[in-house]
Amino acid sequence: MIWAGVHGGTRRQSALTVTSVAELSDGPYSEDELTDLRRLMTDLLARCTETCDRYASDGEWRPSADGVIAEREEVRRVIADLARALSQTRRGLRRVEDRARQRSSDQGLSLLPRS
């Protein structure tokens, strides 16, 4: 699923609009844009897998640092790495969506509002 936007005035009234890649492929997204979306997600999952393999190869967190302070620093480092990967993916997705939105606008098509 791909995040397409949040609409509504208050937190209680907000509704998430989600569109699947299959639905988008029938819409204004080009094959190149769909390829970019899939590549971004593949890259994100690969980075998450690398992080998991590095820090929890058997499925359980095993800090490599000795001592509580060093372990907490390692935890911060892992979280920062994952947060950076998510941010890069979000930026990439926005670039792809912006390209599709601009092309659709140039062609007079309607696309979901910017998320």
Order of alpha helices (4+ residues) and beta strands (2+ residues): beta-beta-alpha-alpha-alpha
